[in-house]
Amino acid sequence: MQQQKSFEQGETGTLFLVPTPIGNLQDMTPRAIETLKQVDLIAAEDTRHTQQLLNHFDIKTKQTSFHEHNWQNKLQSIIIDLQNGKNIAQVSDAGMPSISDPGKELVSAAVEVGLTVVPIPGATAGITALIASGLVPQPFYFYGFLQRKSSDQIAELQQLSTIRDTIIFYESPHRIKKTLENIQKIMGEERRVVLARELTKRYEEFLRGTTKELVEWAQNNEIRGEFVMMIAGYQGVVEKEEALDDRNLSVQEAVNNLINRGLKPNAAIKQIAKLRGLDRQSVYSDYHGIDD
């Protein structure tokens, strides 16, 4: 068991997780500003982007980059700085560190060696969109980003299709159309969906409707801005036979079951291999009747 008393004085430093505005700079809290001013170092996802924020609030603290491409090289040096008594703030480009952004690896490493980790409350796009969506706000299921490859995305949506909680995704403007089409394909035309774009900015917009209506909107409009996508929870009856992988089925039957649900053969093979803990190549060979 580990017990953290966040504001007890100690010999080591503290890792502060500081949210930044998701669009409107006025959403930066006084506590977040003061924390960034007082720490010894800011670990930023993009130092150029964060520097604009620091300049706006007249924050002079030194930065170091910490993102998905360099965290393995930078992690240990930041942990050593914390162990030597430095206070460090971590920020992402917008919103909460670790929520679909870099952060979790540093937090995990800090917790593992007994360092103090203090979260600062503030802006987060998913919750901001959810409370104005008109959908049931709780329980909700935050999923983050779906896979980019369409076949992988369809497999994910298959697994999520019978969740009864409101589901929250993040999506980019150039992928939103295809994602909506896949949701319609897997979850039907009448599932309620809400899109929130450009949150807290001048052109903030909410689009509420069925999957069919929003697919038509995406097909007939120029799409701009980053999106929070929310899907109403499943209201139907979930039968046992609807399970993605019935273990009474052979590998070939299980793969065909997923193909009948809309997956392409290779995506179905990959899914069954993952669900059953099998080698993908052996499932491929079994399905296609290839002898070793």
LINUR-V688492 format. One line per field, one symbol per residue. burial: 1 if it has 9 or more other ideal C-beta (glycine too) atoms within 8 Angstrom, else 0. A space follows every 50 residues. Layout:
# LINUR-V688492
burial = ???
This chain:
# LINUR-V688492
burial = 00000000000111111111111000111001101110111111111011 10110010101011111001100110011011100111111111111110 11101110111000111101011111011100101000011010010000 11111111011010111111101011101111110110001111111111 10010111111101101100001011111111110000000001100010 100111111010101011111110010101011111100000
